[in-house]
Amino acid sequence: MQVIVPAEEAKVRIARRVAREFDEQKRSMVINLGVGIPTMVAGYIERHDIYIQAENGMLGVGPLAVGKEVNRQLINAGRQPVTETPGCCYFDSATSFGMIRGGHVDATVIGALQVDQEGSIANWIIPNGRQLGVGGAMDLVSGARQVVVAMQHNTRDGKPKLVKSCTLPITGFCEADMIVTELAVFHLGGSRLVLKEIAPEISLDTLVRLTEAEFIVCANLKTMSV
Amino acid sequence: MIRPGARIMVGGFGLAGYPELLVENLAACGVGDLTVISNDLGSPGVGLGKLLTNKQIRALIGNYYNWNPEVPEACFRGEIEVTLVPQGTFAEAIRAAGVGIPAFYTAASVGTDLARDKETKEFDGKTFVLERAIHADVALVKAHRADELGNLVYTKTARNFNPLMAMAATLTIAEVDDIVPVGSLDPECIVTPHIFVDILVRRD
């Protein structure tokens, strides 16, 4: 299998692109970041009026804690020790998910195992695997105002993750608003997948070959900045 | 106070804000056949994980067990029964039990495997799933400080499910780092009012 963008570079590229999406919005935002690539997004956000919510009960999550900053009573939803930002606040889990379910959280960034061309997301379990957990994923995709999927374009063994119809158990139906991979940026518009940006390394034909999902190409297709 | 077969609720998220001393005592006394209602089950042999290692658990109700691989293994071997509930639904179901609401509707999990066999209803053109409140016989919670009446304050993300669980059980036992005289906590800062707390246990 041909590697177009090495995995580590791919993850950084995806995180940077998602961060830019928030930086370019001309308003203060509250966002929630899932584990993996989504957590990396925080490191690339430049604006100071974007606040990170952690579903275990914190608004105003700062960078990961190091050395003496580590406090086992101060963690993010991935159990990593974190720091506070000025103005940070704490609350119980019902209030936290009230923020999410109530539509107060502007965006959630999540990873996914599969996303289909209607924006349905599968990210919580592989049947007959050794995993047993859903966490807040279903609440987040149904409650957050904008759902951004940040994932590598294909699986490690080269299978498409952007598919016609998810074969893995669904987390939320038709919930994705934007999908960012190392090779492309898609938006969901009227339940159709629309290609907005394409990586400089590949042609449209190559992208079509690497993507099972059907998509339409935006008239104003841009090259992804890398 | 915790009998075999009891339904117990335990606060905490990962290893933040769980009642370490109460859980250790529960592991040491060996009471079994428990239904444990908690966010997760710690790590293997650590925190609530000890109860599974000791085979004291019959059933789990919670939402995230991937931090403790012994849970999926025990479940797939048929040794324990696991009910997964989306985390926000789980929190709200516990709160509901505490405030006298038997069930509520939410959009989370609609159409998914976790909503199988659950009633749904449309409101304003959108489908919601009916979720039942989650109650327990005993809640074991962790707070930072209590006054002698049982008013509780918490620390940072160690708050998580504790204030909800304190409301949702027949008997609530709170483990605290410190107990101060009545009147010495700022009334504006009390998170759990003492009406919800039955027994205080101080860590030494």
HADDOCK unambig.tbl for C-alpha pairs under 7 A between the chains (distance, minus, plus):
assign (segid A and resid 56 and name CA) (segid B and resid 157 and name CA) 6.61 0.50 0.50
assign (segid A and resid 56 and name CA) (segid B and resid 160 and name CA) 5.72 0.50 0.50
assign (segid A and resid 57 and name CA) (segid B and resid 157 and name CA) 5.83 0.50 0.50
assign (segid A and resid 57 and name CA) (segid B and resid 160 and name CA) 5.77 0.50 0.50
assign (segid A and resid 58 and name CA) (segid B and resid 157 and name CA) 6.60 0.50 0.50
assign (segid A and resid 72 and name CA) (segid B and resid 16 and name CA) 6.07 0.50 0.50
assign (segid A and resid 73 and name CA) (segid B and resid 16 and name CA) 4.87 0.50 0.50
assign (segid A and resid 73 and name CA) (segid B and resid 17 and name CA) 6.47 0.50 0.50
assign (segid A and resid 73 and name CA) (segid B and resid 155 and name CA) 6.96 0.50 0.50
assign (segid A and resid 73 and name CA) (segid B and resid 156 and name CA) 6.12 0.50 0.50
assign (segid A and resid 73 and name CA) (segid B and resid 157 and name CA) 5.72 0.50 0.50
assign (segid A and resid 73 and name CA) (segid B and resid 158 and name CA) 5.11 0.50 0.50
assign (segid A and resid 74 and name CA) (segid B and resid 156 and name CA) 5.74 0.50 0.50
assign (segid A and resid 74 and name CA) (segid B and resid 157 and name CA) 5.16 0.50 0.50
assign (segid A and resid 75 and name CA) (segid B and resid 157 and name CA) 6.40 0.50 0.50
assign (segid A and resid 79 and name CA) (segid B and resid 14 and name CA) 6.26 0.50 0.50
assign (segid A and resid 90 and name CA) (segid B and resid 156 and name CA) 6.01 0.50 0.50
assign (segid A and resid 90 and name CA) (segid B and resid 157 and name CA) 6.55 0.50 0.50
assign (segid A and resid 91 and name CA) (segid B and resid 159 and name CA) 6.93 0.50 0.50
assign (segid A and resid 92 and name CA) (segid B and resid 159 and name CA) 5.83 0.50 0.50
assign (segid A and resid 92 and name CA) (segid B and resid 160 and name CA) 4.55 0.50 0.50
assign (segid A and resid 92 and name CA) (segid B and resid 161 and name CA) 5.99 0.50 0.50
assign (segid A and resid 92 and name CA) (segid B and resid 163 and name CA) 6.74 0.50 0.50
assign (segid A and resid 93 and name CA) (segid B and resid 91 and name CA) 5.87 0.50 0.50
assign (segid A and resid 93 and name CA) (segid B and resid 160 and name CA) 4.93 0.50 0.50
assign (segid A and resid 93 and name CA) (segid B and resid 161 and name CA) 5.52 0.50 0.50
assign (segid A and resid 94 and name CA) (segid B and resid 88 and name CA) 6.65 0.50 0.50
assign (segid A and resid 94 and name CA) (segid B and resid 91 and name CA) 4.93 0.50 0.50
assign (segid A and resid 94 and name CA) (segid B and resid 92 and name CA) 5.35 0.50 0.50
assign (segid A and resid 94 and name CA) (segid B and resid 95 and name CA) 6.97 0.50 0.50
assign (segid A and resid 97 and name CA) (segid B and resid 88 and name CA) 5.04 0.50 0.50
assign (segid A and resid 130 and name CA) (segid B and resid 72 and name CA) 6.06 0.50 0.50
assign (segid A and resid 131 and name CA) (segid B and resid 66 and name CA) 5.69 0.50 0.50
assign (segid A and resid 131 and name CA) (segid B and resid 72 and name CA) 6.07 0.50 0.50
assign (segid A and resid 132 and name CA) (segid B and resid 64 and name CA) 6.61 0.50 0.50
assign (segid A and resid 132 and name CA) (segid B and resid 65 and name CA) 5.45 0.50 0.50
assign (segid A and resid 132 and name CA) (segid B and resid 66 and name CA) 5.75 0.50 0.50
assign (segid A and resid 132 and name CA) (segid B and resid 72 and name CA) 5.63 0.50 0.50
assign (segid A and resid 133 and name CA) (segid B and resid 63 and name CA) 5.47 0.50 0.50
assign (segid A and resid 133 and name CA) (segid B and resid 64 and name CA) 3.90 0.50 0.50
assign (segid A and resid 133 and name CA) (segid B and resid 65 and name CA) 5.18 0.50 0.50
assign (segid A and resid 133 and name CA) (segid B and resid 66 and name CA) 5.89 0.50 0.50
assign (segid A and resid 133 and name CA) (segid B and resid 84 and name CA) 6.93 0.50 0.50
assign (segid A and resid 134 and name CA) (segid B and resid 63 and name CA) 5.59 0.50 0.50
assign (segid A and resid 134 and name CA) (segid B and resid 64 and name CA) 5.70 0.50 0.50
assign (segid A and resid 134 and name CA) (segid B and resid 86 and name CA) 6.03 0.50 0.50
assign (segid A and resid 135 and name CA) (segid B and resid 63 and name CA) 5.26 0.50 0.50
assign (segid A and resid 135 and name CA) (segid B and resid 64 and name CA) 5.14 0.50 0.50
assign (segid A and resid 135 and name CA) (segid B and resid 86 and name CA) 5.93 0.50 0.50
assign (segid A and resid 135 and name CA) (segid B and resid 87 and name CA) 5.16 0.50 0.50
assign (segid A and resid 136 and name CA) (segid B and resid 86 and name CA) 5.77 0.50 0.50
assign (segid A and resid 136 and name CA) (segid B and resid 87 and name CA) 4.65 0.50 0.50
assign (segid A and resid 136 and name CA) (segid B and resid 88 and name CA) 6.12 0.50 0.50
assign (segid A and resid 138 and name CA) (segid B and resid 86 and name CA) 6.21 0.50 0.50
assign (segid A and resid 138 and name CA) (segid B and resid 108 and name CA) 5.32 0.50 0.50
assign (segid A and resid 138 and name CA) (segid B and resid 109 and name CA) 5.57 0.50 0.50
assign (segid A and resid 139 and name CA) (segid B and resid 86 and name CA) 6.59 0.50 0.50
assign (segid A and resid 139 and name CA) (segid B and resid 88 and name CA) 5.82 0.50 0.50
assign (segid A and resid 139 and name CA) (segid B and resid 108 and name CA) 4.78 0.50 0.50
assign (segid A and resid 142 and name CA) (segid B and resid 107 and name CA) 6.35 0.50 0.50
assign (segid A and resid 142 and name CA) (segid B and resid 108 and name CA) 5.66 0.50 0.50
assign (segid A and resid 170 and name CA) (segid B and resid 112 and name CA) 5.80 0.50 0.50
assign (segid A and resid 171 and name CA) (segid B and resid 109 and name CA) 6.84 0.50 0.50
assign (segid A and resid 171 and name CA) (segid B and resid 112 and name CA) 6.57 0.50 0.50
assign (segid A and resid 172 and name CA) (segid B and resid 109 and name CA) 6.66 0.50 0.50
